[in-house]
Each structure stands twice: as C-alpha cells, then as structure tokens.
Amino acid sequence: MKFAHVTIMVRNLEESIGFYKDIVGLPIVKRFPAGPGMEIAFLGEGETLVELIQNDNLENIELGKDISIGFEVESLDKTMEFVRDKGIQIHSGPFQPNPSTRYLYVQDPNGLKIQFIEH
C-alpha cells in the first residue's frame, strides 16, 4: 500500500490552487469538473498529491484544527521571507525541537495549517 493523496475540501478552488501552486510550489497535475457544482484539482510531484475539491453544494467546510500538512523546504529563513512578502502571516513558530530541525506554520485559504520544515 502507498499513500496516494490528501483531500482538502475548499471554499474557492482558484484561491486554493493559487496558494498551493504559488506559495507551496506544487504544479497542477490535472483539473476537471466532477458533477454539478463540483470541480477537482490535483497538485504535486511524485507519488503523493494534494487533491482540492470545491463542491458548491456544501454549505459548510470544516477542517480539523489539529491537522496539518508538512512540506520540506531548503531554507526556513528564505521561506519565512517569501511568505511574508506574499502577505501570508506566520501562524506559529519558528520552532526548533532539535539542532537539525526547524519549522513553522502558515494557514492555507481555508484555514488548514501548513507546516514548512527544514532539516
């Protein structure tokens, strides 16, 4: 068994694609309508993808407050500068739990915590 993708229900597909493409750096793999009022986009590289689903038939989208998705970066300092330049606030951090690991959190347009981690 292998991990294929993580699904995120989104309020605005264009805004969410912009975040994951322009901020996180994930390319769009495919995008397609999936029924009345529904559209899906897959982004990423390699085997594990991020699936974004906008379903206009849903009234509420609830994301778990204790869930985050982590992305490894080469430089946490450069990433902090980049996200701030893009107008994205640091949610929390940076943290350094050991000498070789540093990370921080931002939030995507739907409030999901995104971790950027440097090893």
ABEGO torsion letter per residue (X at the ends): XBBABBBBBBABAAAAAAAAAAAAGBBBABBBBAEBGBBBBBBEBEABBBBBBBBAABABBBBBAABBBBBBBABAAAAAAAAAAAGBBBABOBBBABAABBBBBBBBAAGBBBBBBBX
